[in-house]
Each structure stands twice: as C-alpha cells, then as structure tokens.
Amino acid sequence: MNDVQGFPAFARQQRSTRGRSWWARAWVQAMEDTSLDTDQLRKGRRYANSGQVGTITVSPGRIAASVYAPEDTYESVVHVDELSADDWRRFNEQIAARSGHIAALLDGEMPHDLVEAAGDAGVTLLPGIGDLDPSCTCDAWELPCQHAAALCYQVAWLLDADPFVLLLLRGRTRESLLDDLQRSPSKPTEAGAGSGAGSRAGAEAGSGAGHGDGSGAGSWAGDGAAPGEVPEPPELPDKVRLEDLAVTGIEPPEGVGPAVLPLLVLDAARRARNLLSALLHGRPVPATLDEWQDTIRLAADFPELTRPLAEATSKDLAPGIQAWRYGGAPGLDVLEHTWTPNAADLNRARAELLAADELAVTATANRLTLGADTQLRLDRVGRWHPYRLVDGSWTPVAPPSNDPLLAEW
C-alpha cells in the first residue's frame, strides 16, 4: 500500500490562503501562530497564489515541495507528529461510534464532534501552536520562512478538498483506515445500533410479545434497536449535479426562463443537503438570508443568473458578488453598512497597524483607512476585510482575516 501521495502543483490563481473549511483554517492558524515574522507569512501567501510551489508530496508525518524563487529553487519540508497505534485504535473507536462520521469524511467533511470526541479520548488530530516543524534549504532564520509558509498555505487547499490528507499526515492512508474500520468489531452505538446488554435485551424483546404483529416495542427492537433507543440516522445523499436533475418536463413559472429553472432546482437541492448535513453532524444550520442577500448568493454561486437577477432588481450586483465570494453574508454587510464595534478592539487594531507601517490610520465606525487608498472593515464576527479605492469606489480585494496585520491589502 502506497503511503506517499503526490499532488500536482497549483496554477497561478487569486485564492484565499486561509482555507474554506474549518479544519483547513485550523491548520493555517497553527502555522501562523508559530510565526514570529508576519512579513514571511505575507510573502508566503504571494508564493502560494503565484504558482511558485511545485508538486506537493504528502506522507505520514511529512509534507514537502520545491519552491521556485527568482534567485533559486528551495526544498521546503514540514514535519508533523504521527499518531501512535494506540491513538489510531482510539480514533477508530470514535469513528465507529457513529456511522455518519465515516460518511462525512468520504463526503469531504471533517465533523466537529468527531475531532472533539477524539480529543476527549486523548487523540489530537488537528495541529496546534508548535505542532508544525518547518525547514527549508534557504538561509532564512525565521520559522516558517516564506517558502515553508507557501507550502503550508497550499496544503490548506488540499485539506479543503480532502480531509483524508490530514489523516495521511497523521499516519494512515484512506485505504488503511477504511480497512481497519471494516475489520473492527465495533458497531455504531451513538446512532442506535446498540451493544452489549442493551443489544441482547433488544433481541430478546424482539422474540417475545409483540413480535408477531409487526408493531410496538417488540418490532422496533427486532430491527436492531432496544425499546426507546433512537434509530440510526440516514446516510447523507450524494451531491446533486446539474445533469442528475429531471426538470425538462416541468413548465417554468412566469418570468423564469427554461435555462434558469434547473439552476434554481439544483440550488434548492444543495441547500437542502447542506441543512441535512448540519443536522446529522451537529453543526450550526446555515443562517437565514434576506431577499437581497439571497439574490447576491445566487448570483455568486451561479454566474448564469447574474443578468436576470440584475434586471429583476435593477441594481449593479458586481460589488456585492465580489464581497460575498470573499466573505459571505458578513462580507456583504460590511460592503453596504457601518456599525459601531468595541472601541478597544478598534484601537488595538489601529495601534498594531501604526506600529507596523508608517501610513496614517484613520478610524471611522468599523473602518480603518490606511493612507489614501486602502481600508480594512471589521465585520460582526471579528474578521477584517481589505478594501482598495478603485475608480473612486471602495472595492473588496481579498478574503478577510482575523488579524488586521495579515489581511492581504
């Protein structure tokens, strides 16, 4: 079984180096918390987005890649502690405790409750401060240097796409983990499969009174659950694709073009699946959006809808779409509205920016203006959104950051 995986180099792109998923962001946070030089992190983000990191090799306890700088090519490596055999045994027990855990992993999700349960069992899956050990062939003394930082930022993109990358770093391939689970005698208990005395009681109840009429507690227990136990939750449906939809025979409502209807159906199916996933895995359900927020969200998710939505609202959607793609509903809010944050938070950020740069910093409501053409806007969840003055209009230019010094402005 091959414990080494190679991932093709990322092309040049403008993409958030923070990661989209919570587990990728935790990875980035662990790396950034280790750094004592924010300038190295800033340069690392530029290397990551400019396509200067080569093929990334991931193996148990190690990630590595060549980083192509103007002056030379450097070899960057980041080491991570592998989990012990006993750690993996306890981790597998947590996965087996609920069938939805492995389904979520296979669906590209890392459930919060799985990581928390593993932590309660003494297994630390996500790295924390000091857990990443970077090195590089360059002569920089900072850890991480800009080259190792670029590698870590791109690994966050790999983690967004597949949480099994993190499990490989910790010492198990996807195949070996699934094989271990298949051989494991553990059965899901949290979801209602039952074990031990409870399971035996269920079987006995199934063979007693009530079994013959197919109803009541006996019938329920005979299906594998003891009386009063919660049945096993359903598996999450596969992701719906546009080509999977069968809406060709449905007449669109008045004002909705035939090409628009399938996209609206696809959107409804995706939102229903996201809601079900949140409920099954114990995550917060998606926030309720007002009509304008939902208009921008639809246009951001489906560019084909931008024109009909703009015509229906008689508004320019482009600024809102850009704000949404960078920061979701909070990003759209800071584009259009100001609010009054805690004065201490704003003054602290202003002082940090003044200490790091010679530009004048002016504070107004939730906005810090740096010089003549740069601005940071604080949203209501504590993130700073970078803006630039473009053709006389303040325009969002990059994803937000919890640290104003790390915002890509």
VOROMI-81358 format. One record per residue (C-alpha): residue number from 0; x, y, z. Coordinates in steps of 0.02 Angstrom, whole numbers, plus 50000, padded with zeros to 5 digits. Layout:
<rs>
+------+-------+-------+-------+
| resi |     u |     v |     w |
+------+-------+-------+-------+
|  NUM |     X |     Y |     Z |
...
+------+-------+-------+-------+
</rs>
This chain:
<rs>
+------+-------+-------+-------+
| resi |     u |     v |     w |
+------+-------+-------+-------+
|    0 | 50000 | 50000 | 50000 |
|    1 | 50074 | 50167 | 49949 |
|    2 | 50092 | 50286 | 50097 |
|    3 | 50159 | 50428 | 49990 |
|    4 | 50044 | 50536 | 49884 |
|    5 | 50094 | 50671 | 49760 |
|    6 | 49981 | 50817 | 49719 |
|    7 | 50006 | 50918 | 49558 |
|    8 | 50067 | 51096 | 49575 |
|    9 | 49932 | 51229 | 49589 |
|   10 | 49925 | 51352 | 49445 |
|   11 | 49937 | 51539 | 49474 |
|   12 | 49774 | 51600 | 49550 |
|   13 | 49695 | 51725 | 49667 |
|   14 | 49628 | 51621 | 49809 |
|   15 | 49611 | 51634 | 49996 |
|   16 | 49760 | 51556 | 50083 |
|   17 | 49659 | 51540 | 50242 |
|   18 | 49562 | 51388 | 50182 |
|   19 | 49374 | 51373 | 50163 |
|   20 | 49342 | 51231 | 50285 |
|   21 | 49359 | 51248 | 50473 |
|   22 | 49491 | 51110 | 50481 |
|   23 | 49597 | 51193 | 50344 |
|   24 | 49584 | 51358 | 50437 |
|   25 | 49640 | 51270 | 50597 |
|   26 | 49792 | 51206 | 50501 |
|   27 | 49835 | 51381 | 50441 |
|   28 | 49808 | 51452 | 50614 |
|   29 | 49930 | 51327 | 50689 |
|   30 | 50063 | 51380 | 50563 |
|   31 | 50031 | 51567 | 50583 |
|   32 | 50029 | 51557 | 50773 |
|   33 | 50204 | 51483 | 50766 |
|   34 | 50272 | 51625 | 50659 |
|   35 | 50361 | 51775 | 50734 |
|   36 | 50377 | 51866 | 50568 |
|   37 | 50216 | 51920 | 50480 |
|   38 | 50318 | 51979 | 50330 |
|   39 | 50370 | 51799 | 50296 |
|   40 | 50187 | 51748 | 50301 |
|   41 | 50139 | 51887 | 50181 |
|   42 | 50274 | 51832 | 50058 |
|   43 | 50220 | 51651 | 50081 |
|   44 | 50042 | 51693 | 50029 |
|   45 | 50109 | 51776 | 49872 |
|   46 | 50214 | 51623 | 49830 |
|   47 | 50062 | 51511 | 49857 |
|   48 | 49949 | 51613 | 49743 |
|   49 | 50080 | 51644 | 49609 |
|   50 | 50104 | 51459 | 49570 |
|   51 | 50285 | 51451 | 49631 |
|   52 | 50260 | 51293 | 49735 |
|   53 | 50294 | 51131 | 49643 |
|   54 | 50220 | 50958 | 49666 |
|   55 | 50173 | 50929 | 49848 |
|   56 | 50220 | 50760 | 49920 |
|   57 | 50121 | 50703 | 50072 |
|   58 | 50173 | 50554 | 50177 |
|   59 | 50149 | 50504 | 50359 |
|   60 | 50225 | 50642 | 50465 |
|   61 | 50292 | 50743 | 50319 |
|   62 | 50246 | 50863 | 50179 |
|   63 | 50374 | 50925 | 50054 |
|   64 | 50385 | 51028 | 49895 |
|   65 | 50507 | 51128 | 49789 |
|   66 | 50476 | 51315 | 49795 |
|   67 | 50535 | 51417 | 49647 |
|   68 | 50602 | 51588 | 49697 |
|   69 | 50675 | 51714 | 49575 |
|   70 | 50851 | 51686 | 49642 |
|   71 | 50849 | 51496 | 49669 |
|   72 | 50746 | 51340 | 49698 |
|   73 | 50722 | 51287 | 49879 |
|   74 | 50665 | 51124 | 49958 |
|   75 | 50538 | 51152 | 50097 |
|   76 | 50481 | 51018 | 50219 |
|   77 | 50356 | 51022 | 50362 |
|   78 | 50353 | 50880 | 50489 |
|   79 | 50201 | 50832 | 50593 |
|   80 | 50196 | 50702 | 50732 |
|   81 | 50114 | 50539 | 50681 |
|   82 | 49982 | 50460 | 50790 |
|   83 | 50032 | 50302 | 50883 |
|   84 | 49948 | 50134 | 50856 |
|   85 | 49853 | 50160 | 51018 |
|   86 | 49799 | 50334 | 50959 |
|   87 | 49731 | 50259 | 50798 |
|   88 | 49639 | 50124 | 50894 |
|   89 | 49550 | 50256 | 50999 |
|   90 | 49519 | 50366 | 50847 |
|   91 | 49441 | 50219 | 50753 |
|   92 | 49328 | 50189 | 50902 |
|   93 | 49264 | 50366 | 50889 |
|   94 | 49229 | 50348 | 50702 |
|   95 | 49141 | 50182 | 50732 |
|   96 | 49034 | 50260 | 50868 |
|   97 | 48929 | 50344 | 50736 |
|   98 | 48907 | 50290 | 50556 |
|   99 | 48887 | 50471 | 50500 |
|  100 | 49070 | 50507 | 50541 |
|  101 | 49145 | 50400 | 50404 |
|  102 | 49009 | 50457 | 50284 |
|  103 | 49056 | 50637 | 50318 |
|  104 | 49242 | 50602 | 50289 |
|  105 | 49204 | 50515 | 50125 |
|  106 | 49097 | 50665 | 50077 |
|  107 | 49243 | 50783 | 50107 |
|  108 | 49190 | 50843 | 50280 |
|  109 | 49280 | 50837 | 50448 |
|  110 | 49143 | 50833 | 50582 |
|  111 | 49173 | 50946 | 50732 |
|  112 | 49104 | 50816 | 50850 |
|  113 | 49224 | 50683 | 50784 |
|  114 | 49376 | 50793 | 50817 |
|  115 | 49308 | 50841 | 50988 |
|  116 | 49269 | 50660 | 51034 |
|  117 | 49443 | 50607 | 50978 |
|  118 | 49517 | 50747 | 51084 |
|  119 | 49416 | 50687 | 51234 |
|  120 | 49492 | 50515 | 51203 |
|  121 | 49666 | 50590 | 51206 |
|  122 | 49694 | 50594 | 51017 |
|  123 | 49743 | 50764 | 50947 |
|  124 | 49704 | 50762 | 50762 |
|  125 | 49721 | 50945 | 50713 |
|  126 | 49889 | 51028 | 50745 |
|  127 | 49905 | 51169 | 50870 |
|  128 | 50037 | 51301 | 50901 |
|  129 | 50209 | 51223 | 50893 |
|  130 | 50149 | 51059 | 50815 |
|  131 | 50213 | 51100 | 50640 |
|  132 | 50402 | 51086 | 50617 |
|  133 | 50454 | 51178 | 50457 |
|  134 | 50625 | 51177 | 50375 |
|  135 | 50696 | 51242 | 50212 |
|  136 | 50859 | 51245 | 50114 |
|  137 | 50855 | 51435 | 50106 |
|  138 | 50963 | 51534 | 50227 |
|  139 | 50819 | 51622 | 50319 |
|  140 | 50818 | 51601 | 50507 |
|  141 | 50630 | 51628 | 50526 |
|  142 | 50518 | 51477 | 50554 |
|  143 | 50422 | 51461 | 50447 |
|  144 | 50514 | 51551 | 50309 |
|  145 | 50415 | 51617 | 50162 |
|  146 | 50444 | 51456 | 50063 |
|  147 | 50383 | 51338 | 50201 |
|  148 | 50237 | 51456 | 50234 |
|  149 | 50187 | 51447 | 50050 |
|  150 | 50189 | 51257 | 50061 |
|  151 | 50079 | 51260 | 50217 |
|  152 | 49955 | 51379 | 50136 |
|  153 | 49937 | 51264 | 49985 |
|  154 | 49915 | 51113 | 50099 |
|  155 | 49763 | 51203 | 50169 |
|  156 | 49691 | 51196 | 49992 |
|  157 | 49723 | 51008 | 49989 |
|  158 | 49635 | 50990 | 50157 |
|  159 | 49486 | 51088 | 50090 |
|  160 | 49467 | 50961 | 49952 |
|  161 | 49501 | 50804 | 50055 |
|  162 | 49515 | 50788 | 50245 |
|  163 | 49598 | 50618 | 50220 |
|  164 | 49756 | 50717 | 50180 |
|  165 | 49764 | 50763 | 50364 |
|  166 | 49740 | 50581 | 50413 |
|  167 | 49881 | 50531 | 50296 |
|  168 | 49994 | 50659 | 50379 |
|  169 | 49949 | 50583 | 50546 |
|  170 | 49997 | 50410 | 50482 |
|  171 | 49851 | 50324 | 50395 |
|  172 | 49801 | 50317 | 50212 |
|  173 | 49618 | 50320 | 50165 |
|  174 | 49628 | 50136 | 50116 |
|  175 | 49712 | 50077 | 50276 |
|  176 | 49589 | 50174 | 50384 |
|  177 | 49439 | 50101 | 50294 |
|  178 | 49516 | 49927 | 50305 |
|  179 | 49541 | 49949 | 50493 |
|  180 | 49360 | 50003 | 50514 |
|  181 | 49298 | 49856 | 50412 |
|  182 | 49395 | 49734 | 50522 |
|  183 | 49344 | 49821 | 50682 |
|  184 | 49216 | 49729 | 50789 |
|  185 | 49146 | 49897 | 50849 |
|  186 | 48970 | 49943 | 50796 |
|  187 | 48888 | 50114 | 50795 |
|  188 | 48811 | 50144 | 50966 |
|  189 | 48776 | 50329 | 50968 |
|  190 | 48663 | 50312 | 50818 |
|  191 | 48558 | 50174 | 50895 |
|  192 | 48638 | 50010 | 50839 |
|  193 | 48662 | 49960 | 51021 |
|  194 | 48792 | 49848 | 51101 |
|  195 | 48818 | 49732 | 51248 |
|  196 | 48672 | 49704 | 51366 |
|  197 | 48564 | 49833 | 51280 |
|  198 | 48583 | 49742 | 51114 |
|  199 | 48544 | 49574 | 51194 |
|  200 | 48391 | 49648 | 51279 |
|  201 | 48332 | 49713 | 51112 |
|  202 | 48350 | 49541 | 51033 |
|  203 | 48256 | 49458 | 51175 |
|  204 | 48117 | 49587 | 51165 |
|  205 | 48106 | 49554 | 50979 |
|  206 | 48072 | 49370 | 51009 |
|  207 | 47940 | 49398 | 51143 |
|  208 | 47768 | 49477 | 51148 |
|  209 | 47728 | 49595 | 51007 |
|  210 | 47847 | 49515 | 50884 |
|  211 | 47714 | 49425 | 50786 |
|  212 | 47603 | 49575 | 50748 |
|  213 | 47743 | 49680 | 50671 |
|  214 | 47707 | 49829 | 50783 |
|  215 | 47752 | 49901 | 50952 |
|  216 | 47914 | 49890 | 51051 |
|  217 | 47948 | 49710 | 51001 |
|  218 | 47951 | 49752 | 50816 |
|  219 | 48063 | 49904 | 50846 |
|  220 | 48188 | 49802 | 50946 |
|  221 | 48186 | 49663 | 50818 |
|  222 | 48253 | 49788 | 50691 |
|  223 | 48411 | 49806 | 50794 |
|  224 | 48368 | 49940 | 50923 |
|  225 | 48311 | 49916 | 51103 |
|  226 | 48146 | 49995 | 51156 |
|  227 | 48164 | 50183 | 51174 |
|  228 | 48327 | 50194 | 51076 |
|  229 | 48347 | 50320 | 50934 |
|  230 | 48359 | 50237 | 50762 |
|  231 | 48516 | 50256 | 50659 |
|  232 | 48517 | 50421 | 50563 |
|  233 | 48505 | 50412 | 50374 |
|  234 | 48659 | 50424 | 50266 |
|  235 | 48689 | 50591 | 50180 |
|  236 | 48632 | 50584 | 49998 |
|  237 | 48759 | 50603 | 49859 |
|  238 | 48793 | 50777 | 49797 |
|  239 | 48672 | 50826 | 49659 |
|  240 | 48741 | 50877 | 49490 |
|  241 | 48652 | 50977 | 49358 |
|  242 | 48648 | 50827 | 49241 |
|  243 | 48561 | 50724 | 49377 |
|  244 | 48408 | 50835 | 49376 |
|  245 | 48250 | 50786 | 49284 |
|  246 | 48158 | 50951 | 49261 |
|  247 | 48143 | 50954 | 49072 |
|  248 | 47958 | 50912 | 49080 |
|  249 | 47916 | 51048 | 49206 |
|  250 | 47845 | 51212 | 49141 |
|  251 | 47942 | 51359 | 49217 |
|  252 | 47840 | 51488 | 49314 |
|  253 | 47803 | 51652 | 49226 |
|  254 | 47958 | 51760 | 49213 |
|  255 | 48078 | 51614 | 49240 |
|  256 | 48172 | 51560 | 49085 |
|  257 | 48191 | 51375 | 49043 |
|  258 | 48380 | 51383 | 49072 |
|  259 | 48356 | 51462 | 49243 |
|  260 | 48238 | 51333 | 49317 |
|  261 | 48365 | 51189 | 49327 |
|  262 | 48488 | 51303 | 49417 |
|  263 | 48357 | 51351 | 49546 |
|  264 | 48312 | 51168 | 49572 |
|  265 | 48498 | 51125 | 49589 |
|  266 | 48519 | 51265 | 49716 |
|  267 | 48370 | 51205 | 49818 |
|  268 | 48440 | 51027 | 49818 |
|  269 | 48611 | 51087 | 49875 |
|  270 | 48540 | 51194 | 50014 |
|  271 | 48431 | 51050 | 50075 |
|  272 | 48582 | 50936 | 50078 |
|  273 | 48686 | 51065 | 50174 |
|  274 | 48547 | 51082 | 50302 |
|  275 | 48534 | 50893 | 50321 |
|  276 | 48723 | 50879 | 50339 |
|  277 | 48724 | 51011 | 50476 |
|  278 | 48585 | 50922 | 50571 |
|  279 | 48665 | 50750 | 50556 |
|  280 | 48838 | 50808 | 50607 |
|  281 | 48790 | 50928 | 50744 |
|  282 | 48848 | 51086 | 50655 |
|  283 | 48758 | 51254 | 50655 |
|  284 | 48624 | 51261 | 50520 |
|  285 | 48650 | 51388 | 50380 |
|  286 | 48594 | 51563 | 50426 |
|  287 | 48430 | 51630 | 50357 |
|  288 | 48459 | 51759 | 50220 |
|  289 | 48350 | 51906 | 50173 |
|  290 | 48295 | 51930 | 49992 |
|  291 | 48443 | 52040 | 49944 |
|  292 | 48572 | 51926 | 50024 |
|  293 | 48496 | 51776 | 49936 |
|  294 | 48498 | 51869 | 49770 |
|  295 | 48684 | 51903 | 49789 |
|  296 | 48717 | 51725 | 49846 |
|  297 | 48628 | 51653 | 49693 |
|  298 | 48723 | 51767 | 49575 |
|  299 | 48889 | 51721 | 49659 |
|  300 | 48853 | 51534 | 49650 |
|  301 | 48778 | 51535 | 49476 |
|  302 | 48853 | 51668 | 49359 |
|  303 | 48720 | 51622 | 49230 |
|  304 | 48591 | 51701 | 49344 |
|  305 | 48680 | 51868 | 49363 |
|  306 | 48597 | 51952 | 49215 |
|  307 | 48415 | 51903 | 49252 |
|  308 | 48440 | 51944 | 49436 |
|  309 | 48515 | 52114 | 49394 |
|  310 | 48370 | 52150 | 49277 |
|  311 | 48243 | 52097 | 49409 |
|  312 | 48321 | 52207 | 49544 |
|  313 | 48381 | 52350 | 49432 |
|  314 | 48543 | 52352 | 49531 |
|  315 | 48728 | 52326 | 49497 |
|  316 | 48766 | 52158 | 49577 |
|  317 | 48953 | 52153 | 49541 |
|  318 | 49016 | 52234 | 49704 |
|  319 | 48901 | 52127 | 49809 |
|  320 | 48953 | 51968 | 49717 |
|  321 | 49136 | 52006 | 49748 |
|  322 | 49105 | 52043 | 49932 |
|  323 | 49004 | 51883 | 49951 |
|  324 | 49136 | 51773 | 49869 |
|  325 | 49267 | 51841 | 49987 |
|  326 | 49166 | 51847 | 50149 |
|  327 | 48990 | 51778 | 50132 |
|  328 | 48846 | 51870 | 50216 |
|  329 | 48961 | 51963 | 50339 |
|  330 | 49065 | 52021 | 50190 |
|  331 | 48911 | 52088 | 50103 |
|  332 | 48860 | 52176 | 50263 |
|  333 | 49023 | 52273 | 50280 |
|  334 | 49013 | 52323 | 50097 |
|  335 | 48847 | 52408 | 50123 |
|  336 | 48836 | 52456 | 50307 |
|  337 | 48937 | 52526 | 50450 |
|  338 | 48917 | 52479 | 50633 |
|  339 | 48998 | 52526 | 50798 |
|  340 | 49116 | 52392 | 50864 |
|  341 | 49200 | 52385 | 51035 |
|  342 | 49313 | 52538 | 51044 |
|  343 | 49454 | 52439 | 51125 |
|  344 | 49458 | 52314 | 50980 |
|  345 | 49465 | 52454 | 50852 |
|  346 | 49601 | 52550 | 50946 |
|  347 | 49705 | 52393 | 50968 |
|  348 | 49699 | 52356 | 50781 |
|  349 | 49739 | 52538 | 50741 |
|  350 | 49890 | 52535 | 50857 |
|  351 | 49956 | 52373 | 50779 |
|  352 | 49941 | 52445 | 50604 |
|  353 | 50027 | 52607 | 50654 |
|  354 | 50170 | 52508 | 50732 |
|  355 | 50191 | 52401 | 50577 |
|  356 | 50177 | 52537 | 50445 |
|  357 | 50216 | 52722 | 50429 |
|  358 | 50049 | 52760 | 50345 |
|  359 | 49921 | 52864 | 50439 |
|  360 | 49773 | 52762 | 50503 |
|  361 | 49602 | 52844 | 50522 |
|  362 | 49462 | 52757 | 50617 |
|  363 | 49278 | 52782 | 50571 |
|  364 | 49143 | 52667 | 50641 |
|  365 | 49204 | 52490 | 50595 |
|  366 | 49327 | 52550 | 50463 |
|  367 | 49514 | 52587 | 50470 |
|  368 | 49578 | 52688 | 50323 |
|  369 | 49765 | 52673 | 50285 |
|  370 | 49837 | 52813 | 50180 |
|  371 | 49731 | 52869 | 50034 |
|  372 | 49675 | 52708 | 49950 |
|  373 | 49673 | 52562 | 50074 |
|  374 | 49542 | 52516 | 50203 |
|  375 | 49505 | 52375 | 50324 |
|  376 | 49325 | 52343 | 50375 |
|  377 | 49281 | 52243 | 50531 |
|  378 | 49131 | 52128 | 50515 |
|  379 | 49018 | 52071 | 50656 |
|  380 | 49107 | 51904 | 50677 |
|  381 | 49278 | 51983 | 50705 |
|  382 | 49359 | 51974 | 50533 |
|  383 | 49447 | 52117 | 50441 |
|  384 | 49401 | 52138 | 50257 |
|  385 | 49531 | 52226 | 50147 |
|  386 | 49468 | 52360 | 50027 |
|  387 | 49550 | 52468 | 49894 |
|  388 | 49491 | 52630 | 49816 |
|  389 | 49463 | 52583 | 49632 |
|  390 | 49396 | 52715 | 49512 |
|  391 | 49325 | 52813 | 49657 |
|  392 | 49236 | 52666 | 49739 |
|  393 | 49290 | 52561 | 49888 |
|  394 | 49306 | 52383 | 49824 |
|  395 | 49340 | 52220 | 49919 |
|  396 | 49505 | 52147 | 49857 |
|  397 | 49540 | 51989 | 49959 |
|  398 | 49466 | 51870 | 50087 |
|  399 | 49454 | 51931 | 50267 |
|  400 | 49573 | 51890 | 50410 |
|  401 | 49551 | 51886 | 50598 |
|  402 | 49717 | 51980 | 50611 |
|  403 | 49720 | 52154 | 50532 |
|  404 | 49908 | 52137 | 50503 |
|  405 | 49881 | 51980 | 50399 |
|  406 | 49742 | 52049 | 50288 |
|  407 | 49801 | 52043 | 50107 |
|  408 | 49791 | 52226 | 50064 |
+------+-------+-------+-------+
</rs>
